[in-house]
Amino acid sequence: MVHAQQTDFPKLTGPYLGQKPPGITPELFAAGIVSTDADEYAFEISSSGNEILFSRNGTLILITRNKDGAWNQPEVAPFSGQYIDGESCFSPDGNKIYFCSRRPVPDGNSIRNVWISEKSNGIWGKPYHLNNLIYSKSIHAPTVAANGNIYDDGIVRFRYVDGEYLPAEKIPNLQGGFPFVSPDESYLIFAKRNPGTHNSDLYISYHQSDGTWTESVSLGGTINTPALEGNSFVTADGKYLFFSRKFDIYWVNAEIIEELKPEDLK
């Protein structure tokens, strides 16, 4: 529910900033609060449901928290605001935030790298540089599975084995950007550019028992439009799919994920 308050920012209570959940048709999320006249994308909710991250205008990472039953007005994350920061994501347990940034790195070898802020006693700490990702390109839009594996534009994967990341490996039959991997790595959602345009649609691929991934399929005409669809995210309970459309945030019931799954994987 949304209640009036003495300040300009309304009192927002309940899950998802108190917004009414959508059905099978995507709806704009939190108009004027998250989705504004600025450019918003890379929206994520922590596994607890009490923190929300998103990017604005290609430079800032914003965060809002549900504390004492009400959400605060979105504000610049404590680790953002000084440098150009890009896409961010929560770790599946909600205790880390991975994000891209153009802040100076210790070795000075790249202008865009992955940084991590960890939560301690409810406070997001000073970020540190994730310096052991072996890749010839800059990381652009990381997404992290529960086992620590990182996926990025490409679509590439960095396996996390015995506390170290293996070199980037290309997923052979997939191509696109801005991926989201489910915590259990059972599926990947990513944006793929339409031939002859600068716009992209959302596609999904499922992880098979032999370790390969299915050919990607479109999320369909209800979600994909002639406009630009990009960064996606599925809530920890699997109920809702969030994504960017023309640099606003939309959400929709996530039942399409199960509907598109091949029968032999159900």
Secondary structure, 3 states (H helix, E strand, C coil): CEECCCCCCCEECCCHHHCCCCCCCCEECCECCCECCCCEEEEEECCCCCEEEEEECCCEEEEEEEECCEECCCEECCCCCCCCEEEEEECCCCCEEEEEECCCCCCCCCCCEEEEEEEECCEECCCEECCCCCCCCCCCCCEECCCCCEEECCCEEECEECCEECCCEECCCCCCEEEEECCCCCEEEEEEECCCCCCEEEEEEEECCCCCECCCEECCCCCCCCCCEEEEEECCCCCEEEEEECCEEEEEECHHHHHCCCHHHC
